[in-house]
Amino acid sequence: MNFETALVLLPGLVVGLSLHEFAHAWSASLLGDNFARRQGRVSLNPFRHLSILGTLAIFFLPIGWGKPVQVNLYNFRHPKRDYLISSLAGPLANIIVVICCVALAQLTRHDYSYGPQAQPYVATVHFLLMFTASINTILATINLLPIPPLDGSKIWPCLIPGLKPSFGAKGIWIFIIAIMVLMHTGSLRPVLGFAVNSAFHYMPSSDSHLYSWRLEEGQIAYKKGRLDLAERKFSRAIESNPRPHYALHWRAIARMTAGRLPGALEDIDRAIAINGAKPQYVELRSLICDRIESPASQPDLRRPNVE
Amino acid sequence: MLLSLPFLWSGQLAGIFQIPLSIPLLKAAWWISTDGHVGFTALKAISKLREPAEAIGCAIAWTEKYPRVELSAYAGLLAAGAGLGDIARNMLVACGQFPVDRLGLTEMLEFTIAKQFEPFGAAGDCARRLEARRDLSASVSAMIHTELLWDAMLSGRLDEAGRRAEFMLSVGEAPPAHVALSALARHHGNETAALRHMDQARLAPAELCYYRFLSACGTGADAEAREMLDELGDYNVSLADYASAQVAAIRGEQ
């Protein structure tokens, strides 16, 4: 994983790991086991939960881990049931983080509505919310795998009669290495991909993201000579941005190339009205005007230089 | 703290391969961080590589300069393991001066001292006192539940012993609980359950004899008790002496 991506994922990872471990400790404490409280783990302070190696791992693996919360089953009234609840609490905390991020993203998705001053900040917050939701989806999914020392390995013995809930530390390193190998080789990608894609289904894209995405699609279509498709894509981009001068400029180019010169002129005039008389806009406008005034203003498939 | 980790990790790694360099690395990790948890981890590794006396000396020297509850408690446990009761008690006193012991080693030392250096009833009393606590580590809880199980068994409170054994098995692997349940099942005439539990009691031969002796004494199976004591004597004479003294002491109290 490159350094920039890791840095973007880091806040979500810190939030996810801290809440995950806090949830284990807090639920155990509520169910009667105060050992985690004694260890200072019933706290939202990330430094109580983050392990140095587990946090730095995000720069090498697509995941990190915190210090495991030690649970004493002897302190529970119903060891199997309570251990199950306390083990599920961690992944559940991550799922709650995902739900909260998706809910908050409803406030940031229409980033253009906050005005040009605040828009970049709102877009950044939206971007961070989406990354936090993604990494928490991954954390919840990985932790439900039935491989020690992940939470999934503690959950299944509590559900299957005859199995003992506690798992000794013997041979735990073999499983940890196995998980790292699985992560590194991408063997877990189908499972994680399914979970992340399912979560993404509910994650709203921001208007600025939709604008850039549609603009890019329009540019690709234009470069392939599919002018009608390009115009439709630029039109959709224009719908998602209240100041779509760049998309208007591109739609003007597409329209001019297709010979729809009045529409092209209208678009470039709107672009100039929004963003001022930039040299490239003025140049395109004069080109369109020349073609309108020229008697042979027929559809001209010779595209202007847009590089 | 951060700076000490490369020393700690490389020291631990060198310790796995028994490379002599591991000791200076672990000591350096402690002196750099002076963190109790780092010191405890370093001491654990040192005690595996060197004689207990050296690890105890190391811990005492470190705690004199930077008092840490983890170091005092672990030094006490090492001293108890080496039969040095006075040092273990001094370390327990030192542990009492710290407000917080996050690892829960103080109770382990307290119980170990009661079990090893006090008269027989002391461990039971200590276990009963600690049983009400809900902030103990799992290893201390396992020790006190085992103690209370055999205390109930040898005191003739067989129903309570059965309940305790069942609870221990609901928590996790507990071979001594299987031995107790096997004896109780045989006592109630359920031979099938007795054999099933005995099959699941995976213990070293000497330990198995020891617990079977205690179970037989508890359920009044005197012939089996004598047989087990003889067999235990073949494996470990001192454990056999300890077992017979333990039973005599508890029966003497009643």
Interface residues (C-beta under 8 A of the other chain):
Chain A: G32 D33 N34 F35 R37 R38 Q39 G40 I52 Q70 V71 N72 L73 Y74 N75 P79 K80 K164 P165 S166 G168
Chain B: L2 L5 V100 R102 L103 G104 R134 D135 L136 S137 A138 S141 A142 H145 F167 S170 V171 G172 E173
